[in-house]
């Protein structure tokens, strides 16, 4: 008894499935019955128009410049003169290192310079006197030469003293750590009160220049010839899709990589965006589109009209209520529309829905598109 019941339920389920196939997007079986064995389909019209060759990729936003701010002298970090995350200008004071040891070094170097300059002046006077005495044959040439040598030595000492003063002054200037670029600061990585030293592994703060920013994206190696051709003619415009309330952004590509990645077989492209509204931040991942070429006067059909068979791509054209198979060659497909080459005529209807129930030269019944219009021939 249980076996009979299970068999009955199986037959009932099969009947319901087969009956479900009689529906097509809300149309009841009664309406399809009028068409007999005609397959229900929807169609779209073949167009002849210019078809842009547009590629899509994921891009990463990069800082136009990124700097790790580090100390150049050793000392106690006295203060930080900015707020974390603040926008700073080039030359703006960021940190102050205790300047007193460097002020003392500068004063000491300056004093040594003054001392040696005084000795040099005296050496010049001695040399002048010895030159006069030598001309009168009152001293030997050895004494005169010694005076000349002493003056030359002191001149070199004074030059070294001046260099020491300059170095001490530079080190004193380094106690004031200033922003090397315009940009947005990150968190303070070393707090005031710590000892810092030149050549340390930890930066005090990082600065990212985000106005403008760069966009990096990769394209397949197969697109390289199109990229090179387009860059030589009109250039490539990279577009960032709108998202999160941000408007779409466009900028010309200003960099094409000089190597093909051995791991991904791609080439890197970059574009610079002004980013005046600061809507882009380094590390952000965005959708990028770029037009590499255009196909003027191409035959264009919807992406869903193209089918794949053992002999290649084809479309079904509705002719006198029957589906006629036309082989085509796809020139470009952007997942919405496809530019094709084949025996098609602009204005004729191609099937975009219902192909699974269509057989070559079989009868079809065309139902209205979601817009409410039926295309037929």
Protein Blocks (a to p, Z undefined) as FASTA:
>chain_A
ZZmmmmmmmmmmmmmmmmmmmpgghiafklmmmnomaccddddddddddddddddddddd
ddfbdcddddfbdcddfbdcbdehiacdehiafbdcdfklmmmmmmmmmmmmmmmmmmmm
mmmmmmmmmmmmmmnopacfklmmmmmmmmmmmmmmmmmmmmmmmmmmmmmmmmpccdfb
gcdddddfbdghiacdehiabdfbdcddfbdcdddddddfklmmmmmmmmmmnopadddd
deehiacdddddfbdcfbdcfklopacdddddfklnopacehiacdddddfbdcehiacd
dfklpccdfkbccddddeehiacddddddfbdghlaccddddddehiacdfehklmpceh
iacdddddfkopacdZZ
